[in-house]
Amino acid sequence: QVQLVESGGGLVQAGGSLRLSCAASGRTFSTYAMGWFRQAPGKEREFVSAVSWSGGSTDYADSVKGRFTVSRDNAKNTVYLQMNSLKPEDTALYYCAADVSMLVLTTTPLPRYWGQGTQVTVSS
């Protein structure tokens, strides 16, 4: 069982930055690939980014490439999403997710574990 708690969301002006954190419980954190998803009002949840269990492999949605960076610290059981050059269209509820398979994170909306989400609002 893995429990995920996101933090770091907030209100920021366009062009600004935020760093989201996701703290995971459990001793097996380092065996899971971790991902970030987001859901804007009236839209479906979408993939944002993922990082492999070792941190050696990452993936991003085209809409955030070059602006967002995902990383993890297995010693702290935490995954991060650094978001730069934020745009109003980045406004959404951001969720952390975990699965043993990075392929599941990057190609399906069905990761095994989810956090409760943290709100990111970007004003124009």
Salt bridges, closest charged atoms under 4 A:
GLU46 OE2 - ARG38 NE 2.62
ASP62 OD1 - LYS65 NZ 3.19
ASP90 OD1 - ARG38 NH1 2.92
ASP90 OD2 - ARG67 NH1 2.73
